[in-house]
Amino acid sequence: MTTLDLAPLWRSTVGFDRLFDLLENSGQWTGGDNYPPYDIERVGEDHYQISLALAGFTPDEVSITAEQNTLTVEGRKAEKGGRQYLYHGISSRPFRRIFSLAEYVQVKGASFENGMLKIDLVREIPDAMKPRQIAITTGGDHQPVENKQAA
């Protein structure tokens, strides 16, 4: 595994701590537990969907928590005693899957159908953060002059 030296970036940037932490910890993501399997799909310019294959789980056995740039999906099967399996291939082990969300990405809803949990996400940038045109004034009259730059 190659290591990434982020020291030059630390010296010349401000406020990217979270991004650098994600890069430094990226080695932990590879080769880790891949249960349950999932997909992350871009369904629109600012719309995303995470799908988790949760065969054997019910919606009551799964919890979704969204908090400050983190989405956590946890599942725990209810104990059902008295069954004797000859072969048990459908996993029922507890899981915890954590997704890091970018700034302004919000969880809009979740649905569970046919063993698939689908979580809808939307990036909503506040109006104050969106680009805007600034009027340019001339001399002392402070009359706005239209900016002719192409947007």
C-alpha positions as CSV (number, residue, x, y, z in Angstrom):
1,M,0.0,0.0,0.0
2,T,1.4,3.4,-0.9
3,T,1.3,6.3,1.6
4,L,0.3,9.8,0.8
5,D,2.3,12.7,2.2
6,L,-0.2,15.5,2.9
7,A,2.3,17.8,4.6
8,P,2.6,20.2,1.7
9,L,-1.2,20.6,1.6
10,W,-1.4,21.2,5.4
11,R,1.0,24.1,5.0
12,S,-1.0,25.9,2.3
13,T,-4.7,25.3,3.1
14,V,-7.1,26.3,5.8
15,G,-10.3,24.5,6.8
16,F,-9.8,21.2,4.9
17,D,-9.1,19.2,8.1
18,R,-12.0,16.8,7.5
19,L,-11.0,16.1,3.9
20,F,-7.4,15.3,5.0
21,D,-8.6,13.1,7.8
22,L,-10.6,11.1,5.2
23,L,-7.6,10.8,2.9
24,E,-5.3,9.7,5.8
25,N,-7.8,7.1,7.0
26,S,-8.6,5.8,3.5
27,G,-6.4,2.8,4.0
28,Q,-8.9,1.5,6.6
29,W,-11.6,1.4,3.9
30,T,-9.9,-1.2,1.7
31,G,-10.0,-4.8,2.7
32,G,-12.5,-4.2,5.5
33,D,-15.9,-5.8,6.1
34,N,-18.1,-5.5,3.1
35,Y,-21.3,-6.6,4.7
36,P,-24.0,-5.7,3.8
37,P,-23.3,-5.1,0.1
38,Y,-24.4,-1.6,-1.1
39,D,-24.5,0.7,-4.1
40,I,-24.1,4.5,-4.2
41,E,-25.8,6.0,-7.2
42,R,-26.0,9.5,-8.6
43,V,-29.6,9.8,-9.8
44,G,-29.5,13.6,-10.7
45,E,-27.2,16.6,-10.6
46,D,-27.6,17.0,-6.8
47,H,-29.5,13.8,-6.0
48,Y,-27.9,10.5,-4.8
49,Q,-29.2,7.2,-3.6
50,I,-27.6,4.6,-1.4
51,S,-29.0,1.0,-1.7
52,L,-28.2,-1.7,0.8
53,A,-29.1,-5.4,0.2
54,L,-30.6,-6.5,3.5
55,A,-32.0,-10.0,2.8
56,G,-33.7,-11.4,5.8
57,F,-34.0,-8.1,7.7
58,T,-37.3,-6.2,8.3
59,P,-37.6,-2.5,8.6
60,D,-38.0,-2.8,12.3
61,E,-34.6,-4.4,12.6
62,V,-32.8,-1.5,10.8
63,S,-32.1,2.0,12.1
64,I,-30.8,5.0,10.1
65,T,-29.2,7.9,11.9
66,A,-28.1,11.1,10.1
67,E,-25.9,13.6,12.0
68,Q,-23.4,16.2,11.0
69,N,-21.9,14.9,7.7
70,T,-22.3,11.2,8.8
71,L,-25.0,8.7,7.9
72,T,-25.1,5.5,10.0
73,V,-27.1,2.4,9.1
74,E,-27.3,-0.3,11.7
75,G,-29.1,-3.6,11.7
76,R,-29.7,-6.3,14.3
77,K,-31.9,-9.4,13.8
78,A,-34.4,-10.2,16.5
79,E,-33.5,-13.5,18.2
80,K,-35.7,-16.3,16.9
81,G,-34.9,-19.5,18.9
82,G,-36.2,-22.9,18.2
83,R,-35.0,-23.1,14.5
84,Q,-32.6,-25.8,13.5
85,Y,-30.8,-24.9,10.2
86,L,-29.2,-27.6,8.0
87,Y,-27.5,-24.8,6.1
88,H,-27.7,-21.1,7.1
89,G,-26.5,-19.0,4.1
90,I,-28.6,-15.9,4.7
91,S,-26.5,-13.7,7.0
92,S,-28.3,-12.4,10.1
93,R,-25.3,-10.9,11.8
94,P,-25.5,-7.4,13.2
95,F,-23.9,-4.7,11.1
96,R,-23.1,-1.0,11.2
97,R,-22.3,0.8,8.0
98,I,-21.1,4.5,8.2
99,F,-21.1,6.8,5.2
100,S,-19.4,10.2,5.2
101,L,-21.5,12.9,3.6
102,A,-20.2,16.0,1.9
103,E,-21.2,19.5,3.1
104,Y,-24.8,20.3,2.5
105,V,-25.9,16.7,1.7
106,Q,-29.1,15.9,3.5
107,V,-31.0,12.7,3.9
108,K,-34.4,13.2,2.4
109,G,-36.0,9.8,3.1
110,A,-35.6,6.0,3.1
111,S,-37.7,3.1,1.8
112,F,-37.5,-0.7,2.3
113,E,-38.8,-3.0,-0.4
114,N,-38.0,-6.5,-1.4
115,G,-35.0,-6.7,0.9
116,M,-33.5,-3.5,-0.4
117,L,-33.1,-0.4,1.8
118,K,-32.9,2.8,-0.3
119,I,-31.8,6.0,1.2
120,D,-32.3,9.2,-0.8
121,L,-29.9,12.1,-0.4
122,V,-29.9,15.6,-1.8
123,R,-27.2,18.3,-1.9
124,E,-28.9,21.6,-1.0
125,I,-26.5,24.5,-1.1
126,P,-27.8,27.5,0.8
127,D,-28.6,30.6,-1.3
128,A,-25.9,32.5,0.6
129,M,-23.3,30.1,-0.6
130,K,-24.3,30.1,-4.3
131,P,-22.5,32.3,-6.8
132,R,-24.1,35.7,-7.4
133,Q,-23.4,38.7,-9.7
134,I,-21.9,41.8,-8.1
135,A,-22.8,45.2,-9.5
136,I,-19.7,47.4,-10.3
137,T,-20.0,51.1,-9.6
138,T,-18.1,53.9,-11.3
139,G,-16.5,57.0,-9.9
140,G,-18.4,59.0,-7.3
141,D,-21.9,58.6,-8.6
142,H,-22.2,55.0,-7.3
143,Q,-24.4,54.1,-10.2
144,P,-24.3,50.3,-10.8
145,V,-22.7,49.2,-14.1
146,E,-23.8,45.9,-15.5
147,N,-21.0,43.3,-15.5
148,K,-20.7,42.0,-19.1
149,Q,-18.8,38.8,-18.1
150,A,-20.2,35.5,-19.4
151,A,-21.7,33.4,-16.6
